[in-house]
Amino acid sequence: MIAIIDYGAGNLFSVKNALDFLEEKSVITADCEEICCADAMILPGVGAFPDAMRMLKEQGLAKVIKEEAQKKPLLGICLGMQMLFEKSYEFGETEGLGLIPGCVQLIDGNGLKIPHMGWNDLTVLNPCAMTENMSKDAYVYFVHSFRAETGEENISCYTVYNERIPALVHRGYVYGAQFHPEKSGAVGLELLKNFARLVRE
């Protein structure tokens, strides 16, 4: 069972629909006990980093996520990925979950439109369980204005939008996708399938 964490700022139902399509068991929940009992967690996210972190903390979910991520797979999506890092500079400085070293900062578009929105290709830097069977010409769907800054050892895939942007990150049981797998067609479904396989293994 995969717990899709509901804290009030996530694209929950499209993620649930994608997992249902793959015939993977999942539940949308804000219940700490149910999250602890699940085999894995998905942390979706849309909106602003400070608001999302505040909601996670107010509901007692930040502590549970940090503890459970030491025991079982966690996938953060979009803003959910950004919250995996130590801090963000969106609207000031806000502490994140600290599960992956690094910070989140505004994309340097150098004249390109921000937010970065649309389909971009992925380049594999460090293969991981999530990149298995991924095609070399994989394109995925992004909607974001901020990007992660982290060590190369934590970057599984990146894309380029004026600058190199970590697109898929990985550390221990913790994975993060800056793009939306649930909106990225066959490539996104393959990535979610890989996550579900990782859970079973």
Secondary structure, 3 states (H helix, E strand, C coil): CEEEECCCCCCHHHHHHHHHHCCCCEEEECCHHHHHHCCEEEECCCCCHHHHHHHHHHCCHHHHHHHHCCCCCEEEECHHHHCCEEEECCCCCEECCCCEEEEEEECCCCCCCCCEEEEEECEECCCCHHHCCCCCCCEEEEEECEEEECCHHHEEEEEECCCEEEEEEEECCEEEECCCHHHCHHHHHHHHHHHHHHHHC
